[in-house]
Amino acid sequence: MRQHTSDLAALKTNVVIVSFGSPYSAQLWEKETQSQFTLLLDPDRNSYRAYGLERSMLRSWGLNTFLTYSRLMLRGRNWRGIQGDSSQLGGDFIVNANGIIRLAYYSRDPSDRPPVSHLLDILGPTASHIYLDDLSS
């Protein structure tokens, strides 16, 4: 997403990351990733339930997850251990200014995200908001 900040700005799109992590974990994540996006914390996971995001230990800790974390660590990212509920799955949502969901993408595992090009296609020139739950990856 960071590579597309100018595209998102041209589309007048706000990216919001929602996490159920602790404030301390969120600060570490923001420092490590140097994220420019808004981060909101939802420790009670009300938004996760409202958007119908699943929990699955089997899918959260499958082969794709181990491969993704291994690649991230090989690129210099630090392993911070398990943060909170490791079985909570995320998703990506595009919500327009009227509150209408234009995309609901439910991740099969923590590494599963739609291609940014797909998100940009959906946003088009009249986009207003994109909400991403992306701290788990």
Secondary structure, DSSP 8 states (H G I E B T S, - for coil): -GGGHHHHHHTT-EEEEEE-S-HHHHHHHHHHHT--SEEEE-TT-HHHHHTT--B-HHHHTSHHHHHHHHHHHHTT-------S-TTB--EEEEE-TTS-EEEEEE-SSTT----HHHHHHHHGGG--EEEE--S--
